Amino acid sequence: MDIRLKDLSPGEVGVVAGYDKSDSAYRDRLLSMGLTRNAEFSVLRVAPLGDPVEIEVRGFRLSLRKDEADALLVRRA
């Protein structure tokens, strides 16, 4: 079952399942940051209001704003 990045807590590991079809503008940006399908990542930190979210993917840390994170469909690893 696909969930949103905001549904994961710090310390959890997720896998990119896909992208929200309504957010095609963010899709290309997420792909260029290494968030391709089946890429595994871990949630490092979530800001108090949920924006931004810091994840580690492919050996580097990445901060995603709420709009970018909402375009990403994930599943728990």
C-alpha positions, 0 to 999 in steps of 0.5 A: 500500500502506497503512503505519503512521506509525511506518514513516516517517522524519523528512523523509519526506512521507506522505498519510493513507490511512485509519484502523484500524477497531479504533481508532474512539476515536482516529478522531474525535480524528485527524479533529478535528486535521485528519488527514482522508483525503488530507491530506498531512503531513511527519514532523518528528521521532520520539522515541528510543523512537518516542513521540511523533511530530511531524508538520506538517499543514495548516501546523501542528505536531502531536505524536501519541502511539504509540496515536494514530499506530498508528490512522492508516494512511498511504502515502508521497507 
